[in-house]
C-alpha cells in the first residue's frame, strides 16, 4: 500500500492509498477557549503549503500550515510523508494559554491532527486507563484492549495506538512522543491527537 497526500478542490487535506481515500479532512484543531484567549488578535490559519522534501535521498511529501496571532506565528503544523510513514508535528511559536481543561484526558484545547476516517474500518486499540475518578481528580480504570466494528464504535476514553483494518489493508496511528500527555480521542466522527497543558 503506497500512501499519498492530496488537497481537495476546497483545500481539505486527505490521505490516500492508491485510489482509495483513507483519511479526509486532516487538519489542526484549536478549540474556542484558546482562540478567545487571543482577545482582539484573531487567529488566522494559512492554507496548506507544499514544501520541497527529501529523506534518505528519496523525495517525500512535506506540507506546512501556520496559525498566526497579530501577524506573528503562533503554531506551525507540519506533515511529512516518507514512503508509508506520515509524521505529524506541531511547533508552538508563542506562549499558549487556556490549555488546561481540567484533570481529564477526554477534553482538549489543541489537536493535531484532527482526521475524519471512514466508518468502514474495524479498529483495534488500547485505552489508557486514565480518566476522571468521580471526585474531580484524575482517577483510573484498567486499560482495555478491544476490537470494534467501526470508527463509530470507538470509546470515549483516551486511547493509543489504534489500527484501522479492512479487507484492503491496515493503517496504524500512534503517538511517537509525549505519549502520556498527547493521546488519541474520539471527537464526534473524528479521531484527534491532543495536546494537553496544566
N, C-alpha and C positions, 0 to 999 in steps of 0.2 A: 504494500500500500504506500503510495507516494503522496505526501501531504503538500498542499499549496495554499497560499493566502490570496484572496481576491477581494476587491472592493466592488460592491454593487453599484448600480447607477445612482442610487440615493446616498452613497458614501458609507454604507454599512460594511464592516469588515467581516469576512467569512473565512472558514477553513474548509477546504475540500480535500477529498481523497479521489484523485482522478476526476470523474464527472459526477461524484456523489458528494453533496454538501453534508459535512459532519457537524459543524457548528455555525450558527448565524449570529449576527449582532455581537461580535466581540468588541468590548468597549471598556472604558474606565467609568466607574460609578462613584460620584461624590454626593453623599446624602445632604439633604436640605440643611441640617444643623450646621454643617461645615460651611456651606455657601452663605448662610445667614450670618455667620461669624465674620465673613469678609466685609460686612457692612455695606457702605455705599460703593465699594470697589467690587463690582460684579465680576464673577469668574467667567472667563472666556476660553473655550477649547478650540484649538486649531484643528483643521481637517487632518486625517492620517497622511503622513508624508513618507514616500518611499525613499529609502537610503541605499547607497551602494553597500553591499555586504559580501564579504568573503570569509570563509572559515576553512582552515587546513587546505588552502589553495582552491577550494571549491566555492562557487557562487551560492550565496544563501539569500533568503528574503529577509529584509530588515525594514520595519516601519516604526514611526515615532509620532506621538501626539503630545502637544504641550498645552497645559492649562495655565492661563495667566491671571494674575491679580495685579491690577494697577500697571499694566504693560510690562510686568516682570514675571518670569516663570515661577509658578507655584509647585506644579507637579509635572514630571516628564514620564510618560508611559511609552515603553518600547516592547516590540515583539520581534524576536529573531527566530526564523525557521531554518534550521540547519539539517538537511536531509529529512528525517522523520521525527525530529525533536524540536518542539516550539518552546522557547523560553520567554517568559513574561516578566518584565522588571518595571518597577515604578521608583522614581527618584524624587524625594521631597526636596524642593529647592528653597523653600522658606518655612518658617515655623508654622505648623498646622495646629489650630485649636479646635476644640469640640470633638476630639476623637473619642473621649471617654463616654460610653453609653451605659455604664453600669457593670456589675460583676457578672457578666454573661457573655457567652460567645455566640449567642443566637441573634445578636443585633450588631450592626456595624456602622461605621461612618464613611469609610473609603473601601472600595473593592476594585481589584484589577487582577484578572479580567472578570467581567460580567459576560456570561455567554448563554445563548439560547441553544439548547440541544434538542433534537427531535425526540418525540416520545416513543419511537420505535425501538430504542435500545433497551436491553436489560442492563442492570447495573450491579456490580459487586463493589462493596465498600465496607469500611470500618469506621464506626463512630468513635468519638474521642473519649467519652467518659467524663467530660467536663460540662457542667451546666448549673442552673440555679439550684440552690439547696432547699428552697422553700421558705427560708427565713431571711432572704435578701442577700445572703453571701454566696460565694462560689461553693458549690457542692460537688456532687459527682454521682455516677452510676457506673455499673460495669460496662466497659466498652463492648461493642457488639459488632461482629462481622455478619453481613447479611447480603442476600441477593434479592433484588426487587425486579419486577417485570417491566417497569417503565420508569422514565425520569419523573413522571407524575407521582410515583410512589416513593420518592426519596424522603428520608426522615427529616424532621425539623431540627434535629440535633446537628452540631458540627461534626464533620467527617473528613477523612482523608486517609488514603487515596480513594479514588473511585475509578473503576474500569467500566467503560461503556462497551457492550459487546452485542453482536448480532451475527447473522449468517455471513455477512460480507467482511467482517473483521472486528477489531477491537481498538479502543483508544483509552490509554491510561492518563489520568490527570492527577498530579500530586504536587504539593509544595516542595521546593528543594532548599528552602531556607526559612528561618523564623517559624519552624514547624509548630511550636506550641502557641504562638500568638497570631498565626496567619493561616487559617484553615479554610476549608470549603464549607459553604452553606447553600441550602436551597432557599431561593428568594422568589416566590411566585413560581413561574415556569422556568426560571433561570438558575444556573449554578454560578456562585460568586466566590472568589478568593478574597478574603477580608484582611484588612489592616486594622489592628486594634491598638488603642492607646489608653493610658490611665492617668 
